[in-house]
């Protein structure tokens, strides 16, 4: 490596996962063409890489906030493009970064056209800021992880319903001043015979019993299968003040839902004859879900019109896993028909199914956790990344608006 060439990550090489960094290179020759690379290994040991070519300015400097990539995994000005473009050599790989105690480590490097490394720097992207407490929970039917912000509170409480266990979104929300319980919809292999809403109600009660939680009701954030559970909690269980529904279904998917030992919603099933294969080997399953509005499926539709809380409906129009936009339109139409105004809705035209906190690698396709074959999630990478950034702030604003008791709250920092 050349001593006079410097690769800097600003304002610091250490930051929170959802914070941007500025990548700058100095000490190059005037107008020198180089390749910038990023690499990271996920929690399953899979290596992800990205690269883009840049030309230095007359002073031998490159600034990703200003300068366009000329070729590589993306083209044009894209300050965080190396992060969102990280991908594995094999197809259909999701970047697993779900454990909050372990930072997302990314190595950035700059290379000559011939490949020789000129400089490198490592970005440590933490999921937990200073003072956030992480406590595993196994109490009754509640098995999850509780994140609590620093300070005395009281803080708004949020139940994070992830389809399978992930601490990422919950820990990042705790940095923003929320007490968050990350709770998987499926802990082990799904029981296809029944699902009990009582178990999720127990999780809400556990959250409300925490000493730093405000007296206001609880919020629920969800995506995919977690979406219909969140809707059901709002419709049947008191105390749910705010629901964030992201790319889910308006009906109860796949498994009969019980509450107080009674079946309250029948399952909306799939027709796998309508799965669309693609050349990549992944399948589009969007069209395989039966129509919830058909007469024979109306017993699966969640009666959100009887909910008292507020909804934020979020749908990606390029979601190839569900017809999320269609389900959103149905729910908005029903609430309006009942004279309800307790909702907001956002659609993202070119985003895909996996809307997550910003600055993670975009995943266009991956192995489906329940179906056990690769599926296409959808999304144009740059538009998907922009949607994640916009939505992340919107989620925080929505939850604060409907859960805040106007008490002083602490936001965690590094």
Beta strands, then each sheet from edge to edge (+ up, - down):
strand 1: 6-10
strand 2: 14-16
strand 3: 22-26
strand 4: 33-41
strand 5: 47-55
strand 6: 62-63
strand 7: 71-72
strand 8: 87-88
strand 9: 104-111
strand 10: 117-126
strand 11: 133-139
strand 12: 142-148
strand 13: 156-162
strand 14: 178-184
strand 15: 195-196
strand 16: 218-224
strand 17: 240-248
strand 18: 257-259
strand 19: 262-265
strand 20: 276-277
strand 21: 283-284
strand 22: 310-316
strand 23: 343-348
strand 24: 365-367
strand 25: 374-376
sheet 1: 1+ 3- 6+
sheet 2: 2+ 10+ 9- 4+ 5- 7+
sheet 3: 2+ 10+ 9- 4+ 5- 8+
sheet 4: 11+ 12- 14+ 13+ 16+ 17+ 22+ 23+
sheet 5: 15+ 18+ 19-
sheet 6: 20+ 21-
sheet 7: 24+ 25-
end
